[in-house]
């Protein structure tokens, strides 16, 4: 998620509420602006209780203070409280001078919650506030990709790359959109470009491996998947892609071995039960397949 500079730092888009804040706080006896800055410092140091206490004291004086709601949103997200994080981020975006990063963060939180319409609205507002921020266009491209608006997604990701051509994540994300648009050759070029920029980019390596196999080069595809796992041995998608590749060649035992390796460290992966059930069924282990399909441990 995007992080904006701390309130009061150079380049920070201050809200009108912050600019007109009272100079004192009853509990701490320090200016509101200083209290907000100190809260962000506590947050960055991992001192959540101290940061939250300062935020609550600020809100007691200025209930709508956007920088404070933004920080509370970041903390709520870090603690796994996504709905609360979204509510705070909405309030952070409620002031006319709220910076683009706040809208971008709201969009990302809504995307993670599956609220794609709100995610798109918020991120478009972020782009309207800062047309030159590559990360905002990247986020918008991913949201549109997940919403099935593939042409718009590709345009946003291309704009992102026009602003940051050396960003491997941009090439990889555009490759994902192009693949969904059934433009496999262009997708492969984007994955390759991502790997040229960052040879240790496991996601791009796995994506290219799966696509290479699908384009009729299974051995080259498997080599790329093994390379992805050498970079990141706990990359779940690479194990699933390898299992799918081997299953496509009728190598059911090899496919199952990849899934067993995934289960060793990620037994709760949501894709694992269905994939495992399919393969053990092909191996003739019908009863085990029925259990695997229900996601129960073996």
C-alpha positions in Angstrom: 0.0 0.0 0.0 1.1 3.5 -0.7 2.6 5.4 2.2 2.4 9.2 2.3 5.0 11.4 4.1 4.3 12.0 7.7 2.1 15.1 8.4 4.1 18.3 8.5 6.9 17.0 6.3 7.9 18.8 3.1 5.7 17.9 0.2 2.8 16.6 2.3 -0.6 17.7 1.2 -2.0 19.1 4.4 -5.7 19.1 5.0 -7.5 22.3 5.9 -8.4 20.7 9.3 -4.8 20.2 10.1 -3.7 23.6 8.9 -6.2 25.2 11.2 -5.7 22.9 14.2 -5.6 24.3 17.7 -2.1 24.6 19.0 -2.6 22.7 22.3 -3.9 19.3 23.4 -5.3 18.8 26.9 -3.8 15.4 27.6 -0.2 16.0 26.3 0.2 19.7 26.3 1.7 19.7 22.8 0.5 21.0 19.5 -1.9 18.8 17.5 0.5 18.8 14.6 3.4 17.6 16.8 1.1 14.9 18.3 0.2 13.6 14.9 3.9 13.5 13.8 4.8 11.7 17.0 2.0 9.2 16.5 3.4 8.4 13.0 6.8 7.9 14.5 5.5 5.5 17.1 3.7 3.6 14.3 6.9 3.4 12.2 8.7 2.1 15.3 6.1 -0.6 15.8 4.7 1.0 19.0 1.0 0.6 18.2 -0.5 1.4 21.6 1.4 4.7 21.9 0.5 5.7 18.4 -3.2 4.9 18.9 -3.3 6.7 22.2 -2.0 9.9 20.5 -4.5 9.5 17.7 -7.4 9.2 20.1 -6.3 12.3 21.8 -6.1 14.2 18.5 -9.6 13.0 17.6 -11.0 14.2 20.9 -10.0 17.7 19.8 -10.6 17.3 16.0 -12.9 14.4 15.3 -12.5 14.6 11.5 -8.7 15.1 11.4 -7.8 13.2 8.2 -4.1 12.4 8.9 -5.1 10.8 12.2 -7.8 8.7 10.6 -5.3 7.7 7.9 -2.9 6.4 10.5 -5.6 4.6 12.4 -6.6 3.0 9.1 -3.1 1.8 8.5 -2.9 0.4 12.0 -6.3 -1.4 11.8 -5.2 -3.0 8.5 -1.9 -4.2 10.1 -4.0 -5.8 12.8 -6.2 -7.6 10.4 -9.3 -5.4 11.0 -10.1 -4.6 7.3 -13.6 -3.2 7.8 -12.4 -0.8 10.5 -9.4 0.2 8.3 -11.7 1.1 5.4 -13.9 3.2 7.7 -11.0 5.2 9.0 -9.6 5.6 5.5 -13.0 6.9 4.2 -12.9 9.5 6.9 -9.3 10.4 6.0 -10.5 11.0 2.4 -13.5 13.2 3.6 -11.6 16.4 3.7 -11.2 18.5 0.5 -7.4 18.6 0.7 -6.9 14.9 1.5 -3.8 13.8 -0.5 -3.8 11.3 -3.4 -2.1 8.6 -1.3 -5.1 8.5 1.1 -7.5 7.8 -1.8 -5.0 5.2 -3.2 -4.8 3.5 0.2 -8.6 3.4 0.4 -8.8 1.9 -3.0 -6.3 -0.8 -2.1 -8.2 -1.7 1.1 -11.5 -1.9 -0.8 -9.8 -4.1 -3.4 -8.7 -6.5 -0.7 -12.2 -6.5 0.7 -13.6 -7.3 -2.7 -15.4 -4.0 -3.0 -14.2 -3.3 -6.5 -16.6 -0.5 -7.4 -15.6 1.6 -4.4 -11.9 0.6 -5.0 -12.1 2.0 -8.6 -13.8 5.2 -7.5 -11.3 5.9 -4.8 -8.3 5.1 -7.0 -9.6 7.3 -9.8 -9.9 10.1 -7.4 -6.2 9.4 -6.4 -5.2 9.6 -10.0 -7.1 12.9 -10.5 -5.0 14.3 -7.6 -1.7 13.0 -8.8 -1.5 12.1 -12.5 2.2 11.4 -12.3 2.3 8.8 -9.5 3.1 5.4 -11.1 1.9 3.4 -8.1 -1.6 4.9 -8.4 -1.9 3.8 -12.0 -0.6 0.4 -11.1 -3.2 0.0 -8.4 -6.0 1.1 -10.7 -4.8 -1.3 -13.4 -5.0 -4.2 -10.9 -8.4 -3.2 -9.6 -9.7 -3.0 -13.2 -8.1 -6.3 -14.0 -9.9 -8.0 -11.1 -13.2 -6.3 -12.2 -12.8 -7.8 -15.7 -12.3 -4.4 -17.3 -9.3 -5.6 -19.2 -9.0 -2.9 -21.9 -9.0 -0.2 -19.2 -6.7 -2.2 -17.0 -4.1 -2.5 -19.9 -4.3 1.3 -20.5 -3.7 2.1 -16.9 -0.7 -0.3 -16.6 0.7 1.1 -19.9 0.5 4.6 -18.4 2.2 3.3 -15.3 5.0 1.9 -17.4 5.3 5.2 -19.3 6.0 6.9 -16.0 8.2 4.1 -14.6 9.5 2.0 -17.5 12.1 0.2 -15.3 9.5 -1.2 -12.8 9.4 -5.0 -13.1 6.1 -5.2 -11.3 4.4 -3.0 -13.9 5.5 -5.4 -16.7 4.4 -8.4 -14.8 1.0 -6.9 -14.0 0.5 -5.9 -17.6 1.4 -9.4 -18.6 -1.3 -10.7 -16.4 -3.9 -8.5 -18.0 -2.7 -9.3 -21.5 -2.9 -13.0 -20.7 -6.5 -12.6 -19.6 -7.1 -10.8 -22.9 -5.7 -13.9 -24.7 -2.8 -12.0 -26.0 -0.3 -14.7 -24.9 2.7 -13.6 -27.0 2.6 -10.1 -25.6 2.1 -11.4 -22.1 5.2 -13.5 -22.5 7.2 -10.5 -23.6 6.1 -8.6 -20.6 7.0 -11.4 -18.2 10.4 -11.6 -19.9 10.9 -7.9 -19.6 10.2 -8.1 -15.8 12.8 -10.8 -15.5 15.4 -8.8 -17.4 14.8 -5.9 -15.0 14.8 -8.2 -12.0 16.2 -11.7 -12.5 15.1 -12.6 -9.0 11.4 -11.7 -9.6 9.8 -15.0 -8.6 6.2 -14.1 -9.6 7.2 -13.2 -13.2 9.3 -16.3 -13.4 6.4 -18.5 -12.3 4.0 -16.7 -14.6 6.3 -17.1 -17.6 6.9 -20.7 -16.7 3.2 -21.5 -16.7 2.7 -19.6 -20.0 5.7 -21.2 -21.7 4.4 -24.7 -20.9 0.9 -23.7 -22.2 2.5 -22.5 -25.4 3.9 -26.0 -26.0 7.3 -25.9 -24.3 6.7 -27.9 -21.1 10.4 -28.6 -20.3 11.3 -24.9 -20.6 8.3 -24.1 -18.5 9.2 -26.5 -15.8 12.7 -25.1 -15.7 11.3 -21.6 -15.1 9.1 -22.9 -12.4 12.0 -24.6 -10.7 13.9 -21.3 -11.0 11.0 -19.4 -9.4 11.1 -21.9 -6.4 14.8 -21.5 -6.1 14.2 -17.8 -5.7 11.3 -18.3 -3.3 10.8 -21.8 -2.0 7.5 -20.9 -0.4 5.8 -19.5 -3.5 2.5 -21.3 -3.5 1.5 -20.4 -7.1 4.7 -22.0 -8.5 3.9 -25.3 -6.8 0.4 -25.2 -8.2 1.6 -24.3 -11.6 4.1 -27.1 -11.5 1.4 -29.6 -10.5 -0.8 -28.3 -13.3 2.0 -28.7 -15.8 2.7 -32.3 -14.7 -1.0 -33.1 -14.7 -1.3 -31.8 -18.2 1.3 -34.4 -19.2 -0.5 -37.2 -17.4 2.3 -37.4 -14.8 -0.1 -37.7 -11.9 2.4 -38.9 -9.3 4.8 -36.0 -10.1 1.8 -33.6 -9.9 0.8 -35.0 -6.5 4.4 -34.6 -5.2 4.3 -30.9 -6.0 1.0 -30.5 -4.1 2.4 -32.5 -1.2 5.4 -30.1 -1.1 2.9 -27.2 -1.0 0.9 -28.8 1.8 4.0 -29.1 3.9 4.2 -25.4 4.5 0.7 -24.1 3.3 -1.9 -26.7 4.3 -4.6 -24.0 4.3 -4.0 -22.8 0.7 -7.6 -22.4 -0.7 -6.6 -23.9 -4.1 -5.0 -27.0 -2.6 -8.1 -29.2 -1.8 -9.6 -29.0 -5.3 -6.2 -29.6 -7.0 -5.3 -32.5 -4.8 -8.8 -34.1 -5.1 -8.5 -34.0 -8.9 -5.1 -35.6 -9.0 -5.7 -38.4 -6.4 -8.9 -39.2 -8.3 -6.8 -39.7 -11.4 -4.6 -42.0 -9.4 -7.6 -44.1 -8.6 -7.7 -43.2 -4.9 -11.4 -42.4 -4.9 -12.0 -42.3 -1.2 -9.0 -40.1 -0.6 -10.2 -37.8 -3.4 -13.5 -37.4 -1.6 -11.8 -36.4 1.6 -9.4 -34.1 -0.2 -12.2 -32.3 -1.9 -13.7 -31.3 1.5 -10.4 -29.8 2.5 -9.9 -32.2 5.4 -6.3 -33.2 6.5 -5.1 -36.5 5.3 
